[in-house]
């Protein structure tokens, strides 16, 4: 930790620089970056950090994080400011980054009582906000199709506010077989659908629920809708044409929790 990395040609730095560029780079390296004091702290708190990178000029500011990392056996690297800037995705570099293992999640045999599935949700901010809501509402697993934005991309990760370290995300080639299997296990598969029945006048749901949130423009795809046991429309009482995908998802997720816990 005493040696300061000053070269952009350092092999580790060259690898780290690729991680914010694309989903494929993160998957290939099996790593992602969590930038900033809050996200790096969450990564350490949940014991998901492999390494901690700190700006050598701000070592006092991040001394506590560095000490925590060292106590956990996490490698700590000091970087010159220009190297940290090269790694940063933020307009103003945060001065500390956790390097984390990219999850290779698979569905557990018992994934939990409350789940969510994303069908082509393409905005990283929406994906991150949905994961943050899942974390707050007690949802235990996220399923995603291949068209959904990467939760471990910088913008999505920031929007999770650390939820990405607590809510496992499983990427599937298609949601259809997974939803079909969940139905066989007794799950309600409840999709947001502009042509569905009134969300607030729905019949009681099954005890276990998977909330399906569709693409921002097209909604839930026909193939996925065909596996859903509930198609629900949140009523629009004002002049707006629709709700933001993450907002609609939050309403549905929390109201199902209310229904089942009252």
C-alpha positions as CSV (number, residue, x, y, z in Angstrom):
1,X,0.0,0.0,0.0
2,X,3.0,2.3,0.4
3,X,3.9,2.5,-3.3
4,X,1.8,5.0,-5.3
5,X,0.7,3.9,-8.8
6,X,1.6,6.7,-11.1
7,X,1.5,5.2,-14.6
8,X,-1.6,4.7,-16.8
9,X,0.4,1.9,-18.4
10,X,0.3,-0.2,-15.2
11,X,-1.3,-3.5,-16.1
12,X,-3.8,-3.3,-13.2
13,X,-4.7,0.3,-14.2
14,X,-5.2,-0.8,-17.8
15,X,-7.6,-3.5,-16.7
16,X,-9.5,-1.2,-14.3
17,X,-9.9,1.4,-17.0
18,X,-11.9,-1.0,-19.2
19,X,-14.5,-1.7,-16.5
20,X,-16.7,1.4,-17.0
21,X,-16.7,1.1,-20.7
22,X,-19.1,-1.7,-21.4
23,X,-21.1,-4.6,-20.0
24,X,-19.0,-7.1,-22.0
25,X,-15.8,-5.7,-20.5
26,X,-17.1,-6.2,-17.0
27,X,-18.4,-9.7,-17.7
28,X,-15.1,-10.6,-19.4
29,X,-13.0,-9.4,-16.5
30,X,-15.6,-10.6,-13.9
31,X,-15.1,-7.2,-12.1
32,X,-16.9,-3.9,-11.7
33,X,-16.0,-0.5,-10.1
34,X,-18.0,1.0,-7.2
35,X,-16.9,4.7,-7.1
36,X,-17.3,7.1,-4.2
37,X,-17.2,7.0,-0.5
38,X,-20.8,5.7,-0.1
39,X,-20.6,2.9,-2.7
40,X,-17.1,1.8,-1.7
41,X,-18.3,1.8,2.0
42,X,-21.3,-0.3,1.1
43,X,-19.1,-2.8,-0.8
44,X,-16.9,-3.2,2.2
45,X,-19.8,-3.4,4.6
46,X,-21.3,-6.2,2.6
47,X,-17.9,-7.8,2.1
48,X,-18.1,-7.6,-1.7
49,X,-14.9,-5.6,-2.4
50,X,-11.8,-7.3,-3.8
51,X,-9.6,-4.2,-3.8
52,X,-9.9,-0.6,-2.6
53,X,-8.3,2.2,-4.7
54,X,-7.6,5.6,-3.1
55,X,-6.3,8.9,-4.3
56,X,-2.9,9.3,-2.7
57,X,-3.6,12.9,-2.1
58,X,-6.8,12.0,-0.1
59,X,-5.5,9.2,2.0
60,X,-6.4,10.9,5.3
61,X,-10.0,11.5,4.1
62,X,-10.4,7.8,3.3
63,X,-8.2,6.4,6.1
64,X,-11.2,4.7,7.8
65,X,-12.2,2.9,4.6
66,X,-8.6,1.9,4.0
67,X,-8.3,0.5,7.5
68,X,-11.6,-1.4,7.1
69,X,-10.3,-2.9,3.8
70,X,-7.0,-3.9,5.4
71,X,-8.8,-5.6,8.3
72,X,-10.9,-7.6,5.8
73,X,-7.8,-8.6,3.9
74,X,-8.9,-6.5,0.9
75,X,-6.0,-5.2,-1.2
76,X,-5.5,-1.4,-0.9
77,X,-3.8,0.6,-3.7
78,X,-2.8,4.3,-3.6
79,X,-3.1,6.0,-7.0
80,X,-1.8,9.3,-8.2
81,X,-4.6,11.8,-8.8
82,X,-4.3,11.7,-12.6
83,X,-4.6,7.9,-12.5
84,X,-7.7,8.1,-10.3
85,X,-9.2,10.6,-12.8
86,X,-8.6,8.2,-15.6
87,X,-10.6,5.5,-13.8
88,X,-13.4,7.8,-12.7
89,X,-16.8,7.9,-14.4
90,X,-17.9,10.9,-12.3
91,X,-17.6,14.5,-13.5
92,X,-15.7,15.2,-10.3
93,X,-13.6,12.2,-9.3
94,X,-14.6,10.9,-5.9
95,X,-11.1,9.8,-4.8
96,X,-12.0,6.3,-3.8
97,X,-13.2,3.2,-5.7
98,X,-13.9,-0.4,-4.7
99,X,-13.1,-3.1,-7.2
100,X,-15.8,-5.8,-6.9
101,X,-16.4,-9.2,-8.3
102,X,-19.0,-9.2,-11.0
103,X,-21.8,-11.5,-9.8
104,X,-22.5,-14.6,-11.8
105,X,-25.9,-15.1,-10.2
106,X,-28.2,-18.1,-10.6
107,X,-31.7,-18.6,-9.3
108,X,-31.8,-20.3,-6.0
109,X,-34.2,-23.2,-5.5
110,X,-36.1,-21.0,-3.0
111,X,-35.5,-17.4,-4.3
112,X,-37.7,-15.8,-1.6
113,X,-41.3,-14.6,-1.2
114,X,-41.0,-11.3,-3.1
115,X,-39.2,-11.1,-6.5
116,X,-39.0,-8.7,-9.4
117,X,-38.3,-9.3,-13.1
118,X,-37.2,-6.7,-15.7
119,X,-38.2,-7.2,-19.3
120,X,-36.1,-4.9,-21.5
121,X,-35.8,-2.0,-19.0
122,X,-33.1,-0.1,-20.8
123,X,-32.5,3.0,-18.8
124,X,-29.7,2.4,-16.3
125,X,-31.2,4.9,-13.8
126,X,-34.5,3.0,-13.8
127,X,-32.7,-0.3,-13.3
128,X,-30.7,1.1,-10.4
129,X,-33.8,2.8,-8.8
130,X,-35.8,-0.4,-9.0
131,X,-33.0,-2.3,-7.2
132,X,-32.9,0.4,-4.6
133,X,-36.7,0.0,-4.1
134,X,-36.3,-3.7,-3.9
135,X,-33.7,-3.4,-1.2
136,X,-36.0,-1.1,0.8
137,X,-39.1,-3.2,0.3
138,X,-37.6,-6.5,1.2
139,X,-37.5,-8.1,-2.3
140,X,-34.9,-10.8,-2.4
141,X,-34.0,-11.4,-6.1
142,X,-34.1,-9.6,-9.4
143,X,-34.5,-11.5,-12.7
144,X,-33.4,-9.7,-15.9
145,X,-33.5,-10.5,-19.6
146,X,-30.6,-9.8,-21.9
147,X,-32.0,-6.5,-23.1
148,X,-32.1,-5.0,-19.6
149,X,-29.4,-2.5,-18.7
150,X,-26.4,-3.7,-16.6
151,X,-27.1,-3.0,-12.9
152,X,-23.3,-2.8,-12.4
153,X,-22.7,-0.1,-14.9
154,X,-21.7,3.2,-13.2
155,X,-25.1,5.1,-13.6
156,X,-27.2,2.1,-12.6
157,X,-24.9,1.3,-9.6
158,X,-25.1,4.9,-8.3
159,X,-28.9,4.8,-8.5
160,X,-29.0,1.6,-6.4
161,X,-27.4,3.4,-3.5
162,X,-25.7,0.2,-2.4
163,X,-28.8,-2.0,-3.0
164,X,-26.9,-3.9,-5.7
165,X,-24.7,-5.4,-3.0
166,X,-27.7,-6.9,-1.2
167,X,-30.2,-7.8,-4.0
168,X,-28.8,-10.6,-6.2
169,X,-29.5,-10.0,-9.9
170,X,-29.8,-12.9,-12.3
171,X,-29.4,-12.3,-16.1
172,X,-31.3,-14.8,-18.2
173,X,-31.4,-15.3,-22.0
174,X,-35.2,-15.2,-21.7
175,X,-37.5,-14.6,-18.7
176,X,-40.2,-17.0,-20.1
177,X,-38.8,-20.3,-18.7
178,X,-38.0,-18.8,-15.3
179,X,-41.5,-17.2,-14.9
180,X,-43.1,-20.5,-16.0
181,X,-41.0,-22.3,-13.3
182,X,-42.0,-19.8,-10.7
183,X,-45.7,-20.3,-11.6
184,X,-45.3,-24.0,-11.0
185,X,-43.8,-23.1,-7.6
186,X,-47.0,-21.1,-6.7
187,X,-45.9,-17.6,-7.5
188,X,-48.2,-14.9,-8.7
189,X,-46.6,-13.3,-11.8
190,X,-47.9,-9.7,-11.8
191,X,-47.1,-7.5,-14.7
192,X,-47.6,-3.8,-15.2
193,X,-49.8,-3.5,-18.3
194,X,-51.6,-0.5,-19.7
195,X,-54.4,-2.8,-20.9
196,X,-54.7,-4.7,-17.6
197,X,-57.3,-4.5,-14.9
198,X,-57.2,-1.7,-12.3
199,X,-54.3,-2.3,-9.9
200,X,-56.2,-1.1,-6.9
201,X,-59.2,-3.3,-7.5
202,X,-57.3,-6.5,-8.2
203,X,-58.2,-9.8,-6.5
204,X,-56.0,-11.0,-3.7
205,X,-52.6,-12.3,-4.9
206,X,-50.9,-15.6,-4.1
207,X,-48.6,-15.6,-1.1
208,X,-45.5,-15.4,-3.2
209,X,-45.2,-12.7,-5.9
210,X,-42.9,-11.8,-8.8
211,X,-43.5,-8.2,-10.1
212,X,-42.7,-7.8,-13.8
213,X,-41.7,-4.4,-15.1
214,X,-41.5,-3.8,-18.8
215,X,-39.6,-1.7,-21.3
216,X,-40.0,2.1,-20.9
217,X,-41.6,2.5,-24.3
218,X,-43.1,-0.9,-25.3
219,X,-44.0,-2.3,-21.9
220,X,-43.9,-6.0,-21.2
221,X,-43.3,-8.2,-24.2
222,X,-46.1,-10.5,-25.5
223,X,-44.1,-13.6,-24.7
224,X,-43.6,-12.6,-21.1
225,X,-47.2,-11.3,-20.7
226,X,-48.4,-14.8,-21.7
227,X,-46.7,-16.2,-18.6
228,X,-48.3,-13.6,-16.2
229,X,-51.1,-14.5,-13.9
230,X,-52.1,-10.8,-13.3
231,X,-52.0,-7.9,-15.7
232,X,-52.4,-4.7,-13.8
233,X,-52.8,-1.0,-14.8
234,X,-52.0,1.7,-12.3
235,X,-54.8,4.3,-12.9
236,X,-53.7,7.6,-14.3
237,X,-55.9,10.3,-12.7
238,X,-54.3,13.4,-14.2
239,X,-53.1,14.3,-17.7
240,X,-49.9,12.2,-17.8
241,X,-49.9,9.4,-20.4
242,X,-48.0,7.0,-18.2
243,X,-45.8,6.5,-15.2
244,X,-42.0,6.1,-15.2
245,X,-41.1,2.4,-15.1
246,X,-39.2,2.7,-11.8
247,X,-42.1,4.6,-10.2
248,X,-44.7,2.2,-11.4
249,X,-42.6,-0.7,-10.2
250,X,-42.2,0.9,-6.8
251,X,-45.9,1.4,-6.4
252,X,-46.6,-2.2,-7.3
253,X,-43.8,-3.7,-5.1
254,X,-44.7,-1.8,-2.0
255,X,-48.5,-2.4,-2.4
256,X,-48.0,-6.1,-2.7
257,X,-45.9,-6.0,0.5
258,X,-48.7,-4.0,2.2
259,X,-51.3,-6.6,1.0
260,X,-49.3,-9.5,2.3
261,X,-48.2,-8.0,5.6
262,X,-51.4,-6.4,6.8
